[in-house]
């Protein structure tokens, strides 16, 4: 939600921290498949909850989209590239 993102931005500013906004996305089909394959855990997420969250998500145009429907390595590479390219980021 936008209010949570704003809180994170405020905290980063107050703590003189870099903040790189990443939005992880996958297809509804892959999300449902992953939810079905999970074993018992503390999460109460279901495919219907995932659909509802997706339908009610606030737009986040300033975030870098990280597609998580492919390999973990590809997702990590995209996230790391965004982190390295962040305008206020310290040298890496």
N, C-alpha and C positions, 0 to 999 in steps of 0.2 A: 504494500500500500504506500501511497505517496507520503503519508504522515510518518511512516517508519523510515523511509528513505531520507526525509528531511531531518529526522532525529539523528540518523547516522552522519549526515553531512554536518550538522551542528556540532556533534561530538568530535568529528575529525578536525573541524576548524578550531574548536576550543583546545584540543590536545595537540595542535600543530602536527597533525598526521595527514599523510596522503590517503586519499580515498579513491579507489578505482571501482566504478559501478559496472558490475557484470550481471547480465540477465541470462540465466541458463534456460534453454528451450529445447523441447523435443516434440515429436508428434504425439497426438492423443493416443494413437495405437501403441507406440513404444512405451509411453507412460503407463498405460493399462497393463501391458505385458510385464513390465518391471514390477508393478505393484502386485500382480498375481503371482510372480515368482518369488517374492520375498517370503521369508519365513516369519514366524511370530516375532514381534518386536513391540517397542513402546509406541510406535506411530499408529494413529488411527486412520491414516489416509487410505482411501479406497478410490477406485476409478471414478465413481460419481463425485467424490470430493475434489479430485483432480480436475474434472470437467467444470465444476462450479467455480473453482479457483481461477481457472483459465478464463471463463466467461466473465468474471468480475474483476479481472486484473486491471489496474490503472495503467495507462500508457506510460512508458518509460523511455522517451526518445534519447536521453543523454547516456543511457547505458550501452555498453558494448554487448551485443548478443553473442552468446557462446552456445553453439548447437551441440547438444549432448546425445544426439541420435547416432553418432558415429563412434569412433574409438575414444577411449579415455585419453590416449596420447594426443589425439587431434583436439579434443576439448581443452586439455591442459596447455597445449601450444597456443591456442587462440587466447586463452586467459592470460598466459604469460606475455604474449605479444601486446595485449592491451595494457598490461601493467607496465611494461617497458616503455610504451609509447605515451604514457600519461604525461600531460604537460607540466605538472608540478612535481613529478616524481624525482627523487634523488637519483644520482648516477647509479647504474646497476651493472 
